[in-house]
């Protein structure tokens, strides 16, 4: 790990830790505060990819993955009102979603890096964020995967409710996923601003 990557590693670790903490606190009916910090992991990955290349970005992602595993382990040891703060399914979902989405983001970004400045970060983040949401919520709450942790009661997440309060009746976790996905997509657009400014500052000739 080169010294140049330390800021990226620290930023990724901070985002992962903050998101694991803030996911415990609700924001409205469909979101947690963690939904507003986690998407910036894609910004860190894209900046490292743009400045130092795909191999460096993968190293930063692997550090983030390791930090996430540590957070999940700590969460399994903390018992709240309804059991451990992090269940086995959530730990599997979180790790699988993060690693798959971030590595996919790196591949897409790398293939689009020579196009318009906004194309690589926008497309890679949109695809990565979509895959991240699908993997996490499906593994964590879908009844199709109940065999992963039979003792974990996910009945609350599968209660049929109108989608986001006004759509067709679907399991609650689908509304949670759609709301989370919407935040990720919105922040992917906002993140283009710091991406552009940082790249212009560090790589003025190629920005």
SULRAHU-V28322 format. One record per residue. N is the residue number from 0. RES is the residue in one letter. PHI is phi as a letter, one per 40 degrees, with the letter a starting at -180 (999 if undefined). PSI is psi in radians with two decimals (999 if undefined). OMEGA is omega as a letter, one per 30 degrees, with the letter a starting at -180 (NA if undefined). Layout:
BEGIN
n:N res:RES phi:PHI psi:PSI omega:OMEGA
n:N res:RES phi:PHI psi:PSI omega:OMEGA
END
This chain:
BEGIN
n:0 res:X phi:999 psi:2.02 omega:a
n:1 res:X phi:c psi:2.78 omega:a
n:2 res:X phi:c psi:-0.55 omega:a
n:3 res:X phi:c psi:-0.42 omega:a
n:4 res:X phi:c psi:-0.12 omega:a
n:5 res:X phi:d psi:-0.79 omega:l
n:6 res:X phi:d psi:-0.70 omega:l
n:7 res:X phi:c psi:-0.72 omega:l
n:8 res:X phi:c psi:-0.79 omega:a
n:9 res:X phi:c psi:-0.70 omega:l
n:10 res:X phi:c psi:-0.76 omega:l
n:11 res:X phi:c psi:-0.78 omega:l
n:12 res:X phi:c psi:-0.73 omega:a
n:13 res:X phi:c psi:-0.71 omega:l
n:14 res:X phi:c psi:-0.77 omega:a
n:15 res:X phi:c psi:-0.80 omega:l
n:16 res:X phi:c psi:-0.82 omega:a
n:17 res:X phi:d psi:-0.74 omega:a
n:18 res:X phi:c psi:-0.68 omega:l
n:19 res:X phi:c psi:-0.53 omega:l
n:20 res:X phi:c psi:-0.83 omega:a
n:21 res:X phi:c psi:-0.33 omega:l
n:22 res:X phi:c psi:-0.24 omega:l
n:23 res:X phi:c psi:-0.16 omega:a
n:24 res:X phi:b psi:2.19 omega:a
n:25 res:X phi:c psi:2.55 omega:l
n:26 res:X phi:b psi:1.78 omega:a
n:27 res:X phi:g psi:-2.68 omega:a
n:28 res:X phi:c psi:-0.43 omega:a
n:29 res:X phi:b psi:-0.13 omega:a
n:30 res:X phi:b psi:2.90 omega:l
n:31 res:X phi:b psi:2.89 omega:l
n:32 res:X phi:c psi:-0.44 omega:l
n:33 res:X phi:c psi:-0.42 omega:l
n:34 res:X phi:c psi:-0.37 omega:a
n:35 res:X phi:c psi:-0.20 omega:l
n:36 res:X phi:b psi:-0.68 omega:a
n:37 res:X phi:d psi:-0.72 omega:a
n:38 res:X phi:d psi:-0.39 omega:a
n:39 res:X phi:c psi:-0.13 omega:l
n:40 res:X phi:c psi:-0.61 omega:l
n:41 res:X phi:c psi:-0.62 omega:l
n:42 res:X phi:c psi:-0.79 omega:l
n:43 res:X phi:c psi:-0.82 omega:l
n:44 res:X phi:d psi:-0.78 omega:a
n:45 res:X phi:c psi:-0.65 omega:l
n:46 res:X phi:c psi:-0.79 omega:l
n:47 res:X phi:c psi:-0.71 omega:l
n:48 res:X phi:c psi:-0.78 omega:a
n:49 res:X phi:c psi:-0.69 omega:a
n:50 res:X phi:c psi:-0.74 omega:a
n:51 res:X phi:b psi:-0.19 omega:l
n:52 res:X phi:h psi:2.96 omega:a
n:53 res:X phi:c psi:-0.68 omega:a
n:54 res:X phi:c psi:-0.73 omega:l
n:55 res:X phi:c psi:-0.69 omega:l
n:56 res:X phi:c psi:-0.68 omega:l
n:57 res:X phi:c psi:-0.65 omega:l
n:58 res:X phi:c psi:-0.72 omega:l
n:59 res:X phi:c psi:-0.70 omega:l
n:60 res:X phi:c psi:-0.73 omega:l
n:61 res:X phi:c psi:-0.61 omega:l
n:62 res:X phi:c psi:-0.79 omega:l
n:63 res:X phi:d psi:-0.68 omega:l
n:64 res:X phi:c psi:-0.76 omega:l
n:65 res:X phi:c psi:-0.72 omega:l
n:66 res:X phi:c psi:-0.69 omega:l
n:67 res:X phi:c psi:-0.71 omega:l
n:68 res:X phi:c psi:-0.72 omega:l
n:69 res:X phi:c psi:-0.74 omega:l
n:70 res:X phi:c psi:-0.72 omega:l
n:71 res:X phi:c psi:-0.73 omega:l
n:72 res:X phi:c psi:-0.78 omega:l
n:73 res:X phi:c psi:-0.71 omega:a
n:74 res:X phi:c psi:-0.57 omega:l
n:75 res:X phi:c psi:-0.34 omega:a
n:76 res:X phi:c psi:-0.15 omega:a
n:77 res:X phi:b psi:2.08 omega:a
n:78 res:X phi:b psi:2.15 omega:l
n:79 res:X phi:b psi:-2.80 omega:a
n:80 res:X phi:c psi:-0.48 omega:a
n:81 res:X phi:b psi:0.38 omega:l
n:82 res:X phi:h psi:-2.89 omega:a
n:83 res:X phi:d psi:2.51 omega:l
n:84 res:X phi:c psi:-0.54 omega:l
n:85 res:X phi:b psi:2.08 omega:l
n:86 res:X phi:c psi:2.95 omega:l
n:87 res:X phi:d psi:-0.76 omega:a
n:88 res:X phi:c psi:-0.72 omega:l
n:89 res:X phi:c psi:-0.68 omega:l
n:90 res:X phi:c psi:-0.80 omega:l
n:91 res:X phi:c psi:-0.77 omega:a
n:92 res:X phi:c psi:-0.79 omega:a
n:93 res:X phi:c psi:-0.85 omega:a
n:94 res:X phi:c psi:-0.78 omega:a
n:95 res:X phi:c psi:-0.77 omega:a
n:96 res:X phi:c psi:-0.81 omega:a
n:97 res:X phi:c psi:-0.93 omega:a
n:98 res:X phi:c psi:-0.78 omega:a
n:99 res:X phi:c psi:-0.84 omega:a
n:100 res:X phi:c psi:-0.74 omega:a
n:101 res:X phi:c psi:-0.72 omega:l
n:102 res:X phi:c psi:-0.63 omega:l
n:103 res:X phi:c psi:-0.74 omega:l
n:104 res:X phi:d psi:-0.76 omega:a
n:105 res:X phi:c psi:-0.77 omega:a
n:106 res:X phi:c psi:-0.82 omega:a
n:107 res:X phi:c psi:-0.78 omega:l
n:108 res:X phi:d psi:-0.79 omega:a
n:109 res:X phi:c psi:-0.63 omega:a
n:110 res:X phi:c psi:-0.40 omega:a
n:111 res:X phi:b psi:0.10 omega:a
n:112 res:X phi:c psi:-0.41 omega:a
n:113 res:X phi:c psi:0.05 omega:l
n:114 res:X phi:c psi:-2.80 omega:l
n:115 res:X phi:d psi:2.57 omega:a
n:116 res:X phi:d psi:-0.56 omega:a
n:117 res:X phi:c psi:-0.33 omega:a
n:118 res:X phi:c psi:-0.84 omega:a
n:119 res:X phi:c psi:-0.89 omega:l
n:120 res:X phi:c psi:-0.62 omega:a
n:121 res:X phi:c psi:-0.93 omega:a
n:122 res:X phi:c psi:-0.79 omega:a
n:123 res:X phi:c psi:-0.68 omega:l
n:124 res:X phi:c psi:-0.72 omega:l
n:125 res:X phi:c psi:-0.80 omega:l
n:126 res:X phi:c psi:-0.82 omega:a
n:127 res:X phi:c psi:-0.77 omega:a
n:128 res:X phi:c psi:-0.65 omega:l
n:129 res:X phi:c psi:-0.81 omega:l
n:130 res:X phi:c psi:-0.72 omega:l
n:131 res:X phi:d psi:-0.85 omega:a
n:132 res:X phi:c psi:-0.80 omega:a
n:133 res:X phi:c psi:-0.81 omega:a
n:134 res:X phi:c psi:-0.84 omega:a
n:135 res:X phi:c psi:-0.95 omega:a
n:136 res:X phi:c psi:-0.56 omega:l
n:137 res:X phi:c psi:-0.84 omega:a
n:138 res:X phi:c psi:-0.70 omega:a
n:139 res:X phi:c psi:-0.62 omega:a
n:140 res:X phi:b psi:-0.17 omega:a
n:141 res:X phi:c psi:2.43 omega:l
n:142 res:X phi:c psi:-0.30 omega:l
n:143 res:X phi:c psi:-0.45 omega:a
n:144 res:X phi:b psi:0.48 omega:a
n:145 res:X phi:d psi:-0.44 omega:a
n:146 res:X phi:c psi:-0.29 omega:l
n:147 res:X phi:c psi:-0.61 omega:a
n:148 res:X phi:a psi:1.35 omega:a
n:149 res:X phi:d psi:-0.51 omega:a
n:150 res:X phi:c psi:-0.18 omega:a
n:151 res:X phi:c psi:2.04 omega:a
n:152 res:X phi:c psi:1.90 omega:l
n:153 res:X phi:b psi:0.38 omega:a
n:154 res:X phi:d psi:-0.65 omega:a
n:155 res:X phi:c psi:-0.64 omega:a
n:156 res:X phi:c psi:-0.28 omega:a
n:157 res:X phi:b psi:0.18 omega:l
n:158 res:X phi:c psi:2.20 omega:a
n:159 res:X phi:c psi:2.19 omega:l
n:160 res:X phi:a psi:2.71 omega:l
n:161 res:X phi:d psi:2.38 omega:a
n:162 res:X phi:d psi:2.06 omega:a
n:163 res:X phi:f psi:0.43 omega:l
n:164 res:X phi:g psi:-0.15 omega:a
n:165 res:X phi:a psi:-0.03 omega:a
n:166 res:X phi:c psi:-2.77 omega:l
n:167 res:X phi:c psi:2.68 omega:l
n:168 res:X phi:c psi:2.14 omega:l
n:169 res:X phi:a psi:2.87 omega:l
n:170 res:X phi:d psi:2.54 omega:a
n:171 res:X phi:d psi:-0.69 omega:a
n:172 res:X phi:c psi:-0.42 omega:l
n:173 res:X phi:c psi:-0.72 omega:l
n:174 res:X phi:c psi:-0.73 omega:l
n:175 res:X phi:c psi:-0.71 omega:a
n:176 res:X phi:c psi:-0.76 omega:a
n:177 res:X phi:c psi:-0.73 omega:l
n:178 res:X phi:c psi:-0.78 omega:l
n:179 res:X phi:c psi:-0.75 omega:l
n:180 res:X phi:c psi:-0.72 omega:l
n:181 res:X phi:c psi:-0.70 omega:l
n:182 res:X phi:c psi:-0.77 omega:l
n:183 res:X phi:d psi:-0.78 omega:a
n:184 res:X phi:c psi:-0.72 omega:l
n:185 res:X phi:c psi:-0.78 omega:a
n:186 res:X phi:c psi:-0.40 omega:l
n:187 res:X phi:c psi:-0.56 omega:l
n:188 res:X phi:c psi:-0.79 omega:l
n:189 res:X phi:c psi:-0.68 omega:a
n:190 res:X phi:c psi:-0.27 omega:l
n:191 res:X phi:c psi:-0.51 omega:a
n:192 res:X phi:c psi:-0.99 omega:l
n:193 res:X phi:c psi:-0.56 omega:l
n:194 res:X phi:d psi:-0.85 omega:a
n:195 res:X phi:c psi:-0.79 omega:a
n:196 res:X phi:c psi:-0.75 omega:a
n:197 res:X phi:c psi:-0.74 omega:l
n:198 res:X phi:c psi:-0.70 omega:l
n:199 res:X phi:c psi:-0.62 omega:a
n:200 res:X phi:c psi:-0.73 omega:a
n:201 res:X phi:c psi:-0.54 omega:l
n:202 res:X phi:b psi:1.12 omega:a
n:203 res:X phi:d psi:-0.52 omega:a
n:204 res:X phi:c psi:-0.38 omega:a
n:205 res:X phi:b psi:-0.04 omega:a
n:206 res:X phi:c psi:999 omega:NA
END
